[in-house]
Amino acid sequence: MRFFRSFSLKGLSLFEMMVAVSIILIFFAVSVSSFIFFYYNFNVSDKYKEISIFRTVYFELSRAIREASVIKRIYDTYPNKAIYLQIGNYLYSYKLDTNNKKLYKSTDGGYYFYPIPNAYNIKDIKFINKSSMVYVYFYTEFNNTKQEHAFLVKLRKENKNYFYFIISGINPTTSLIEYAISINENSFTNFTPLNQSNTNNSFNIDTELGSYNIVFPKRGSSASFYYLFKAYKNDPNSNWNYKDLDNTNSYSYSLPSTNWGLRTKILSVGNYLYTAYVNTNEVLYDPTDGQFKQYNVVYFAYRKLDSSYKGNWLKKEVFRFPTSYSGYTMVIRYPRIAYGLAGGNRFHIVFSTERIGGSNVNINSVNDMYYAASYDGINWNIINLDKKLMGATENNLYPIVPIVLVGNISNTTNTLHFLFYNNTTSTPYNMRICYFSTNDLNTFSGIQSLNDQAYYSNNSNSITINTFGDMDAYFFNNSINIVVSCNAKPESPIRQKWAGNRDKLIYFRKSDFNRTDYNFYPDDANNSSNIFTNCSLILTQPTYSGDSVGEVHIVGYSSTSSRIIYLRNTYSNALSNSFTNFTNTLTTDTFPNLDINYSVGTNTAYIHVAAYNNDLRDLDYFRITSASLGVTFSRINNSTIDDNLNNQGLFARGENKQNGRIPGIIVDSNNNLHIITYDVADSSLGEVIYLNANGALTNTNRFDTLLIDDGYPYFKSINYDKDNLNEVISYYDFDTNTTPSLPLTGSLADLKLCINGFVTRIDGHRRFDTNTTNTNIFNTPGSYPCGFYNDVKLVNNWIYVAYSERQPTATGNLRLKLAISRDLGQSWSYEYTDTSTSDHARNINLEVTNNRIYIIHTNNTNNVLITYRDFGSSTWTTIPTTTIATYLRAFKDKNNNIHILAINSPSANYLFVNTSTNSVNVENLNINYLEYISSFGDFGDIKVDNDINVYIAINTKRGPTNGNDLLIKRNNTWQAPIRLPNNTSPINYFLNSIRLDIGNF
């Protein structure tokens, strides 16, 4: 493929043109979608790294180029070879720095570039743009051996020559989604079932031309499981692709036989909370064989904080691994997250794959440690660290309790640090606390054994671990601080403090790349043991002690004394003097899992402990007040955290709920405490919020909860809108495995969104916003079931959502609400709430014009209402009409006027809203214009093209025959209806949830 190197922007030689044409012909013969692979044969020694780099570059560049509408400029000069792409209103840039041979990316038009992980050792790159086809050529060089790579990408939005129609609906007999695509309104072919589209008990889909075509719910093999899918194609003749948008499997976890590393880390950075977790019970679509399979899925989740805590959790899939793999049952465990700029990324997640119930013998890609990295939290790169460090055939690593940290230690420039315990007897790292690091995700340090390079009292004293218990780590003062519980034996001479195999807590500090120092507990002359089933540590700035650096705090559960033990020491003395220990005497319950964090008061360190109480099977919280005069333990147990709050949904009243199985805890910048907790009975992962971490511990006006992940929703109303680079889908989530209806008051029923792959709630999630006296604490939404009717629009990156909220009255009124997000779903303002006595929130449609927000809806007597508000005004106005409808669809044309289809079977009306005057004109479709049609069915859709021609796809009855018609109003005149499909075999039934779109691919 050396001919690519001679390409230029000025033209092609005859030979090059012939080859290029041949490639293009192959390209279109193989695939009429937007890209094509070129596969290579590599030498065995280079195969892994060459394929890895090629795939990284290929997926990164092909995705960006396919999204681009314009190639703004290509630079083909040294030292930077670059391409600038316009994507919507943004300018993306990619460049090769030929000095360090790395590929860089910019999302701000070239102002700031950051390196793309795994895109290194690239000697040269060329971008050639010919006829909207971009040729990408680059070559890598390892050990002076050059390997050439090339691929083609087609601009997705280049072809605007054809105007397409797409109609979709659900066949009422087969429950399959059927669709038809045409470039001529008079030549629709027969409807074709969409593969994998069985939609039992689902009655809503939506259709959009362009890259994303049909959004639909699908019922799984069990009545309890439902899925939200996007079927998409980039070309009308290509195959459908499928993407999971959300699924309804209950949240679940997998506990190892011993409780190693069981904590859910939650980070507070600025005005955000971040966490990572694993759901082991996801049933997802496998595109390779079109089947649904069970997966372990790693999720990244975040929440934006604000003064009133209205921000909800947003979750996004990062990685999936099949439960059944190579004939074995697999699980993902030990997710750990860190934040900080390192290796070109800000978010860093590590986790391990394990074989359940099997040996620790390695299986390819199992019993491995993985790293997921992202700069923006949206695009994630995955590295199998075992394979990266040891090669494809490694079998001597079995990493558990992996930890990733960001920071600087001496004698290395590496800022990204990894720890794990190697749970195997295979040499050379058998039963070792292992460490390695990197700075660029390309060159990693060798693996070190921290217990072999360990020093005690400034003397080399390695440690041999016999039984591993738990491990936690924290970066502080340019040092990696580690606590390990284990049964182990050190080298001599420790003598009187630790002789032979003993159960100890070991505090390691790695301030230098080449050395690790340690201290231990207990360290008395009697060589005491103390078995700690779990342990966690945190370091603070100077508080009670006056140490110039700070203090070390360790908390663990001692099965020897059946107590939670707190250890403290100054940073300066933690490697030389004994830790002072304090015992919690408030309970002798068993706590197999815990996590700690801290807040600071005046000369006081508050150590916050989230713990799972195995005896009460519930969440416990302890606050340790650590001051110069001593230490006190305080406790809020399960009976006051989640069970006294009026049975509001996330955690029901009563004990034995099994909350907090894998806890995580953090204190934010506003000194509020956040605990992550898992509820076995509710199959939900949630967050408990405690106001004022340093305040008095009472159960009044203290707690609130938020759901992060839950199970068993049913997707009912799905609405789709797309603008620029962002995609938003709204849907109704009802906590039931039966066919949904209007939810009972008090039911868990949510309005949810999928925003660019992130799933979040808006309202109705039943947070604890009342205390025992039913007084609202946070003045937040979420009191009542929401979202049975909803619509969403995305305009200039603002999300507008209109939806229904069911009131707790005897009649269960549906209250109309509007929420707006100005930051793509991170936080919400609630702009409109109808009176609680109204019942006006049915058949909701939403449109946003240049100067107004319109909500088109019906009331409980099926009258069509048009509610609107001018931008800049707080006054809402409702236009009543006499039109009756049980089904509404609205569409805004290019002049910002609104066209409405109102069906009240067997009648139908067309409404035109002139938004300049807010006048409404109504046309009865039965009587005045369409004499061929005797009546209308229940479903339809309406669209308007740039010439203000109106298109309506609708159920119709002509004489005794049911069918679906295309109605067209052209030049203000209704045309004769067109039966769909309009060939010799038209269908003779009503499509459920019929949808129409017109435009270009």
N, C-alpha and C positions, 0 to 999 in steps of 0.2 A: 504493500500500500504506500510505497514511497511517492507515488504520483501526487498524493495530497499535498506534499510539501511544496510543490511547484504551483499550486493554485494561487491566483492573485485576484484582486478586485477588478483588474482591468480586462480580464478575459481568460479563456481557456484555449489550450492547444487543441488540435483536432483529435488527437489521441485521448486527451483528458475529457473532451466533450463526449466522445464515444463511451468512455468508461462511466462518466457521470450519468449519461442517458441510460446505460445498462443498469446502473445501480438504482436509478429512479424507477425503471421498469420492474426490477426485482422488488423494489420497495412497495410499489402499488400492487404487484401480483401477490405478495405475501400478506400485506396488510394495508388497508385503506384508512387505518387510524393514523395517529399523528407521529408514530416513531417506529423504529425497527432496531433489533439487536444485530450486531455482528459478533459471532462467536469465534473464539481463538483456541488454538492448542498451545499450551505453554510447557516448558520444561518442568519436570516435577518439582524441582527445588524452588522455582519462581512462581508456581501456579497460584498459590494462595494470595500472595501480596499483589501480583499483577491483576488478578481478577477483582480483588477487593478495591484497588484504586480505580480500575476501569468502571466498576459498578458505581462507585461513589461519584465520579465525574459524570458518568452517563445520566444517572438519575437526577443529579443536581441540575445539570445544564439542560437536559431534555425537558424537564418539568418547566423550568423558567422560560425556555424558548417557546414551548407549546402554549404557554399562557400569554406570550407577548403579542401585542397588536402591531408593533413597529420595532424594527431594528434601527435604533437611533444612530449608532455609529460603531464601527469596528476599527480598532487600532492594531496595526501589525508591525509595530516598531519596538525595538528594545529600549529600556529593560522591561517594559510592560506590554504584554499582548492582552488586549481587552475587548470585550463586547458590552455594549450598553443597550438594554432592552426596556421599552416602555410597556408597562403592564398596568392597565387602567390609568390611574392618575399618578402612578409611581414610576420611578426610574431605577431599575436594578442594574447592577454592574458586576462583571466577573473579570478578573485579571490574573495573569500569571506573572509572578515576580521571578524573573529568570536568575536572580542572584541567589535566592534560597530555594528555588524550584518548587514553590508552593502555590496553590491556587487559592485566590482570595475572593470574597463576596462582599458587595455593598448593597444595602437596601435604601440608601438615601442619595443615589445618583453619583456616588464616588467620593462623598465627603469623608466617610469612615469605612475602611475595609477591615474585615476580620477573616482569619484563615479558615478554610473548610477542612474539618478533620478528615484524615485519611486521603488527602489529595496532595501528595508530596512526591519528591523525586521526579517531577515532570520537567523535562529538559526544554520542551518547546510545545507551543499550541498555536493552532490557526483556526480562525472562524471565517468561513466563506459563505456569503449570502447570494444565492442565485435563484431567481424566480420563486421567492418565498420558501426556498429550501435552504437550510443552514447546514453546511458541511463542517463538522468538528473533527479536527485531526490533532492528535497529540502523541508524544512518545515519552516513555519512562526509561530510566537507565539505572540498572543495578549492577554493580561490579563491572562497569564498562560494557555491559551488554544492553543494547537498545532494543526495546519492544514497542512496536507501532500500534496505535489504536485509532479507530475512526468510526463515526456513526452519522446518520442523517436525522434531521428533525424538521418537521413541517410546521410553519406558523399556524396555530389553530384557527385564527380568525381571518385568514387571508381570503377565504372563498365566500363572497357575498352575492354570487351570481343567481342563486336560486332562492325563491321564497317558499318555505315549507309549511305544511300543516301537519300537526300531530294530534290525533284523537285517541284517548285511552279511557278505559272503563273496566268494570268487573262483570264478567259473565255470571249472571245469577244462577245458572245451572251448574257450571263447573267450578265456580269461585276462583277462576283464573283471571288475572289481568290480561286484557286484550288491547292491542294498539294497532293503529294504521298511520303510516307516514306517506305524504304525497306532496308533489310539487305543483299539483293542479287540483283545484277545488272540485273539479268534475271527474276525477279519475282515481278515487280511492279504491284500493284493492281490498280483498277480504281481511277482516281483522285476524291478527296473529297472536297467539298466547305468548306472554312474556315468560321466559324460562324462570323457574324457581319462584313463581309468583302466587303460589297457593295462599289465599287470603281468607281462610275460614274465619267466620265471625268478625270480619273486619269490613268496614263499609266506607272507607275514605282513602283516596289517593290524590296526588296532584301531579301535574305535568308541566314541564318547562322546556322549551327548545334551547339549544346551545349545548354546553358541555354536560349539563345535568338534566336528565330528562323526566324520570318518573320516580316519585317518592311514595313508598307504600309500607303498610304494616304487614307482617306475616306471622301467622300462628305457627308455633313449633309443634314438635311431636306430642308434647304435653299441653293440656289446656292452660297450664299455669305460665307457659313461656310464650312471649310475643317479641317480635323484633321489628325495628324500624330500619328500612333499607332505602338505598338510593341505587336505582338502575340507570346507567349512563352510557352514552356512546358519543364519539366526536364526529361521526360521519353517519349518514342515514343507512349506509349499506354495511357497516361494521357490526360485530357482535356486541351484545350487551355485556357490560361489566357491572359488578355489584359491590357495594360498600356498606358495611355495618355503620349505622348512625347511632343506634342505641339498642340495647336488648333488655330483657326483663328478668333475667335469671337472678335468683336471690344472691345477695352478697354472701360469700363464704370464705373461710380461710382454712389452712391446714397446719395443725400443730405437730411438730416433730415429737418423737418419743420422749426426748428431753427438751426442756424449754430454753434452748439456746437462743439468745438474741431476740427475744420476743418483745419488741417495742415498735411503735409506729412513730417515727421521727416527724415532728412538725416544726417548721422553721418560721420565724418572724423576721421579715426583711422589709424595712421601710413601712409602707402601708399595706403589706400583703402577708398572707400566710401561705405556705407551700407544704405539700406532703406527697408521699408516694405510697401506694399500697397494692396488694395483690388480691384479685378475686379468682378463686380456683374453680368457679362453677359457671363459667361462661360457655354458652352453646352458640357458636358463631359459624358463619358461612365460609366454607373452604372453596375458593374459586378453581382449584385444580381438578376437583371431581364433582363440584356442584352439590356437595353434601354438607349438612350441618354436623359439626363435631364439637366435643367439649374441649375447652382451652383453659389454661392458666393465663391470666392477663394482668400485666403491670399497668397501673394507671398513675398519671401525674394529675394532681388536683391543686387548685389554688383558690384563694378567696381575697377579695379586696375589702379592707376594713374602712369603715367610716364611723362618724360619731354616733349614728343611731343603729349600726350593725344591720343595715339592710342588705349588705352584700352577701350573695350566696356562693356556695362552692361551685366551681367549674371543674369538670373532670375530662381527661382526654386519654385515649389508649396510647401506650408507648410501645408495648411489646407483647406478643402472644406466643405461647408454646403449647403444643397439643398435649392433652392429658394422656393419651395413648400414643406411645412413641417406641418404635423398634420392638414392639411386643411387650413393653413394660408400662407401668403406670407412673407418670411423672408429675412433679409439682414444682412451683416456684415459691421460694421462701426468702425471708430476711431482706425485704426491701429497705434501702437506706438512702437518704437524700442529703445533698450538701449544696450550698450556694456560694458562688464566688467566681470571678473571672479567672479561668485556668484552662489551658488547652484550647483556647478559642471559644469556650462555652461558659455559660453562667449557671446552668442547672446540671447537676451530676447525680445519677442514680445508679446504685449497684444492687445486684440480687444474685441468687444462686438457683440453679435447677438441681433437683434431686430425684432419685428413684425411690418410690415409696415401697417399703417392705422388702427391699432387695439389699444386696451387698453394696459395699463402697467401691466395687470395681467399676472403672470408668466405662461409660457408653458414650459414643460420639455425641457431643453437645449436651450431655447430661452429666450431673455432678460437676458442673462448670460454673464459673463466675462471670457474670456479664456486666457491662457498663453501658449505660444510656446517657447521652449527652445532648444538650440543646442550648443554643444561644438565646432563643426567643420563647421557649416553652411550647412551640408549635411543631417545628421540624426536629426530629430526633435521629441521632446516629447511634447504632448499636455495635458494640465490639464484644466478641467472646474473648475475654482476657486470658483464659487458659490457652486458647489457640494462638493468641497474639504472643504470649510469652514462651510457650512450650512447643508450639507446632501442632499440626493437625493430628498427630498420633499420640499426643500426651496421654498418660494414664496414671500419673503419680500425684495429681492434685484432686482434692475433694474439698473445695472451699465452703466453709459455713461461716455464718455471722460476718459477711463482708461489710466493710466500712470504707467510705470515701470521705476525704477531708481536703480542704483547700487552704494553703498557707505556705510560709517560707520557713525552712530550717537551714542551719549552716551546712556548708560543704556540698551544696547542690543548688542548681538553678531550678530544679523541678518544683512545681507548685501544686501538683495534683498527686495526692498520696492515697494508697490503698492498703488496707489491713484485712486479714482473714485468718481463721484458724483452719489448718489443713487436717481434716478429719480422716486420715488414712495412715496406714503403717508403711506405705510405700516410700522408700527413700528418694531424694535426699531431704524432703521437707516434712517427714512424718511427724505428726502430732506437734507441730510448731505453730507459734504465732508468727505469721508471715507478713512481710512488708515489701512493697515496691512503689515506684513513683514514675512520673513522666511530666513533661512540660508541653508537649505538642501532640500527644496521642499517636505518635509515630515511633519515637525512640523511647523505650521503657528501660528503667534500671533493672538490674538483676534482682531476683528474689532474695531477701534477707530473712534470717530467722532471728527474731528479736530476743527470744529466750536463750539463744546461743551467743549472741553478742552482748549479753546483759552484764552490767556492772552493779555491784552492791558495795556501798561505802567506798566507792572509788577503786574497787578491786574487781577484776574479772571473775564473775560467778555465774556461769550459765545455769539454766533451769531445765530439768527434764520433766515434761508434763505427763502425768499418768492418766488423769481423768479431767476432761475439760468441762467447765460449768457454764460460764457466760462471759461476755466481753462487751465493753463500751469504750468509746474514745471521743476526745474533744480537743480541738485546736485552740491553744492559748499561749500568748507570749512567745511566738515563734517556736513552739514546741508541740509535739504530738503527745497528748496525755492519755493514758490507757489504764483501764482497770480490768483485771481478769480474775475470775474465780475458778479455782482448779485444785485438784489433788496433785502435788508435784514434789520434786526433790531438787534442791540446789547443790551446786558443787561446794566443797569446803573452801574457806573456813567460815561458815555462818554459825556453826556450833550451837550455842545455848539457845538461840532464838528460832532455829529451824533445822532440825536434824531428821533425816529420813523423809519418807513420803508423808506429807501433811496437807490438810485442807486449809488453804489460805486465800485471802484477797491480795493480789499483787498490783501495786501501782507502778506503771512504767512511765518514764518520760524520755522521749526521743527529741533532743534538741540539736542533735548532730546526725548527719546522714550515716556516719560510720559507727555509731555507738548508741546504746540504750542503757539508762540507769533505772534502778528500781528500789522500792521499799515494799513492806508487806505487813499484813495484819492477820492473826495476832502475832506479836513478836515478843512474847514474854519468855522468861527463862525456863518455863515448864514445857516448852515446845508444843503449845496448845494447837489443836485443830479447831476450825470453825467452818462448817459446811455452808456455803452461800449458794443457793440455787440460782440466784440472779443478782446482778449488780449494775449500777449506773453511776456516772460521775459527771460533775460540772465544776468549772473553775470560775471564780469571780474576781473582779477588781477588789482592792483593799476595802474591807468593811469593819468587822469587829476587831481585827488583830493589829491593824496599823502596819502590816507588812508592806513594803514599798512596791511589791508586784501584785499580790493578791492571795487568795486562799484556794485550797483544794477541798472539795466536798464529795464524799462517796456515800451512797446508800445501797444497801443490799438486804435481802431477806435471808436470815439465818435459820436453816432447818434444825440446827443444833439447839438453839434456844427458843425456836418458834417466835421470833421477834424480828421486826424491822430494825436494823442497826444503822446508825449514822456515824460516819467517821469524818473528822476534819483535821486540817493541818494548814500551816502557812505554806505558801509556795516555796519560800526559801528553805524551810525545814522539812519539806515533804519527802526528801530523799535521804535524810539523815536522822531525823527524830521520829519517835513513835507517833502514830495517829491517835488522837484522842477519840474515844468511842462513847456513844450514847445509845441507850436502848429505849425503844418505844414500849411503854407499858400499858397503852390504851387497849390493846387487843392481843390475843395469842392466835388469831386466825392465820391461815396459810395464804401467802402471797407469791404465787409462782412467777408472775410477770409484773414489772414495774418500769417506769421511766421518770426522770427527774429534770427539773429546770429551776431557775432561780429568779428572784427579784431583790432589789436592794433598798433598804431603809436607812435611817440614821444610825450609823455604827452597827448595822444589823444586816445579816444575810438571811433572806427567807428562801428556804429550800422547799420546793413544791414537788410532791410525790404523787403520781397517778399510779394506782396499783389495782390489780385484779384480785378480789377477795374470793379465794377458792371455796371457802366454807360457806359464805353467804351467796356465792355465785353472782357477784355484782361488783360494780365499780366502787372503789374507796379512794378518798383523797386525804392526804396528810400534809400539813404544813409544819415545817421544822423552823422555828425561830432561833437563829444562831447568833448570839451576842457575846460580848466579852465576859459577862457575868455567868453565862451558862447557856443551856439549850432547853427548849420546851417543845413538846409535840402537841399539835392540835389535829383534830380529825373531823371531817364531814363524811359520814358513811353513806352507804347506798340508800338508806331510808330518807335522807334529806337531799340527796343530789337529784334523783330522778323520779322518786315514787310519791312525792307529796304534791305534785303539781297538776292536780285535777285530771289525771289520766288523759293527757292531751295528745297522745298518739305516737311519738317517737319511742318513748318507753312507757309502757302501761303500768298502772298501779299494781303493787304486789311484789313480793320478793321472787327470788329464783328466776330472774330475767336474764342472767348471764351477760350483763353489760361490762364493757371494759376488758375484754379478753386479751387484746393486744394494745395496751394503752400507749399514748404519746401525749406530751405536755409541753407547753411553751407559754411564756409571758411576753405580751406584745409591747410596743413602744408607749402605749397608753396605760401600762401597768395592769392590764386585764389578762386573766388566765384562760387558756384554751386547752381542753383535754379531748383527745380523740378516743372514741369508745365504740365497741362493736356489740350489737345486741343480737344474740343467737335467735331468740324467739321471733324478733321482727325481721331478721335477715337484713339488717341495715347497719351501715357505718355512719356514725354521727359525730357531732362535736358538741361538747358541753362548754359553755362560756360562764366564767365567774368574774363578776365585776370587782375591781379593786383587789388585786392579789395580796396587798399588804393590810387590807382592812380587817375589821372584826369578822370572825367566822360565824355568820348566822344564816339561817335558811330563808330569810325574808328579802325579797327583791334582789336576789343574787344570781340566779341561774337562768340560762336560756339555752336552747339547743338548736342545732341545724343538722339536717341530713346531708351527708356527702354522697352516699350510694345506698340504694335500696333495691328491693325486688318486687316482682309481680305486678307491674303496671300494665295497663291495657291502652294501646294506641288508638285513639278514636278520631280526633280532628287533626289533620295534618295540613299545614299551609306552608307554602314555599315562596321565598322571595330572594332575589339575587341582585347584587349591585357591586360593581368594581370587582375587587378580589375576595369579597366576603359572601358567605352563604349562611342563611338563617332558615331554620325549619322550626315551626312551633307545633306542639302536639300535647294532647291530654293524657295524663298519667293517672290512672285510677287503681288503687291498691285492691284489686280483686282479680280472681281468675275466672270470673263469669262475664257474660256479655254485659258491657257497661250501659248504664242509664244515668239519668241525673243522680249524682251521689247523695246518699243520706247525709244530713247535717251531722258533722263529727267524723265523717269518713276521711281517710287519707287520699286526697285527690288533688293533683298538682297541675299547674301549667308549666311545661318544660320547653326548653329550646335546645337545639343543636346548632352551635355557632362555630363554623369552621372546624367541626369535629369535636369541639368542647360541648359537653352536656351540662346544663344548669337549670335551676328552677327560677321562677319569677315570684310565684305566690302560691298559697295553699299548702305549704309543706308542713304545717302543724308544728311549728316551733313552740317551745314553752314561752309564751309571752304573757302568761298570767301566773300569779302566785295563788296561794290557797284562798285568799279573799277575793279572787277573780279581778284583781287590779292589774291593768295593763302596765308592764314594766318598761318595755322598750318602744312602745308606740310604733310597732312595725306591722306590716301585713302578715298574712298567714293564718288568720283565725278560722277561716271557713274554706270548704272545698271550692276549688277554682279551675277554670279552663275548659269546661265541657264544650263551650263555644269560644272560639278564639281566631284571631287573624294577626299576621305579622307583616310589617313592611320595613325594609332597610333602605334608608335614604341618606346619602352623604355620610355613611358610616354611623348614623344614628339608628337605633332599633326602636320601632314603635310597635307595641302589642296591645290590642284591645281584647278583652276577655270577660267571661262571666264569673261571678262569685255567688255561691248559693248561701242564702241567709238562714240563720237558725230559727226560723219561724214555722208556724204550723203549715203554711203554704209553701215554704221553701223558695221565696222569691229569688230571682236571678238578677243580681245587681251588676250594672255595667261599669267596667273599670278600664283605665288606660295607664300603661306604664311605659316609660321612655328610658332607654339607656344611651348615654352619650359616649360610652367607652367600650362598646361591643360586649355588653353583658356583664361587665365586672361590677357595676353598681347600677341601681335603678332609682328613678324618681317616679312617684305615683301622682300623675297629672290630673286624673279625673276619677271620681268615684260617685256614682249615682246614689240617690237616697236609698236607705235600706228598705224602705217600704215599696220601692218601685219594682217592677218585674219586666225590665226592658232589654234583657241581655240574651237574645236568641238570634241565631242565624247571622252572626257578626261578620261584617266585612269592613276593612279598614283601607282608606286611601289618604295619601299625603300629597297636597298640591304645593304650588309655590308659596302660598300664603296661609293655608289652612290645613287642619286635620279633620277628616270626615270619618265618622263611624256610621255605617249603614247597617241597620239591625231591625228586628221585629220585637214586639212586646208580647204579653201573654195572650192577647186576642188576635195575634198574627198581623197586626197593622205594621206596615213598613214605616220606619222612622229614620230620619237623617239628622244626626247630631254632629255639630261642628264647632270649632273654635279657631279664631284667627291667631296666628303667631303673635306673641307679645301681649295677648289678651288673656285674662283669667275667666272670661265669661263664655259659657257654653250655651248654644242655642239648638233647639230641636225643631226640625221641620216635620210636622205630622202629615201623613197622607191617608187617603182612604183605600189604598191598595192593600189587598190581603195576600200574604205569602207564607208558605211553610218552608220555603227554600229560597235563598238569595245568593247571587253571585254578582260582583261588581268589578269594573275595570276603568282605569283612568286613561284617557287618550293623551296625545301629545300636546293638546291645548289645555290640559288640566281639567277638562270636563269629565263627568262621571257617567258611565253607562251601566245600567242595572238590569239584570234578569231576575224577575220575581215570579216564582211558580207557586200556584195554589191548585194542584192537580184536581180536575182536568183543565184548568185555565192557566194562562201565562200572560205576563205583561212585560213590556220593555219600558224602562224609565230613563229619561235623559235629564241629567242635572247640569244646568248651566251655572258653573261656579262663579262667574262674574256677577250674576244677579241672584244666585241661589234659587232660581225658579226650577220647577219640576214639571216635565211633560211626560204624560203617560199614554202608551199605546197598547191596546188590547190585541194580542197576537191571534186570539181565536177568531175574532169577528172581522176585523177591518182589513187584514192584509193577506192571510194565508188560507185561502178557501179550500185547499186540498187537505188540510189537517182538521180532524174532527175534535181531537182533545190532546192534552199533553200529559206526560208522565211526571215522575217525581224529581228527575235530575236534569241538569244542564250546565252550560258554561258559556261565558261571553268574552270576546276579545275584539279589539279595534286596531286596525292597521294605521300606517302613517298617512294614508289617504282618507282617513276617517270612514272607511268601510267597516260595518259592524258584522261580526260573525257570531252566530249562536249555534252551539251543538246541544241538542236537546232530545229527550224522549218524546216521541209523537205517535199518535194513532191515526192512521188513514183508513177510514172505514172500519173493518173488523181486524185490521192488522196492526200489531205493535211493532215499533222500530225506533230508529234514531236518525234524526235529520240534521242537515246543516242549513241554517237560515242565514241569508245574506242581505243586508241593506246597503245597496250601492247607489251613490248619487241621490240619497234620501228616498230611495224606492226599494221596497222589499221585492226580492227576486223569488221565482218559484222555488219551493223547498227541494233540497237534494237529499235523497235517501242514502243512508250510509250502511254498508259500503254501496257505492253507486255503480254496481256491475250487475251481472246476470243473477247473482245469488245474494241479495241483500239479507241481512240478519233480521229475524222477526221477533226480537225480544228487546226489552229495555236494558241498556247497560246501567248498572249501578255506579254511582259516583262518576258519571261521565265528565271528562276533562278535555279542554281544547287549548292549543297554543298555536300561534302563527309567528313566523319570523325566519331567521337564518341559523344554520349550524355554525 
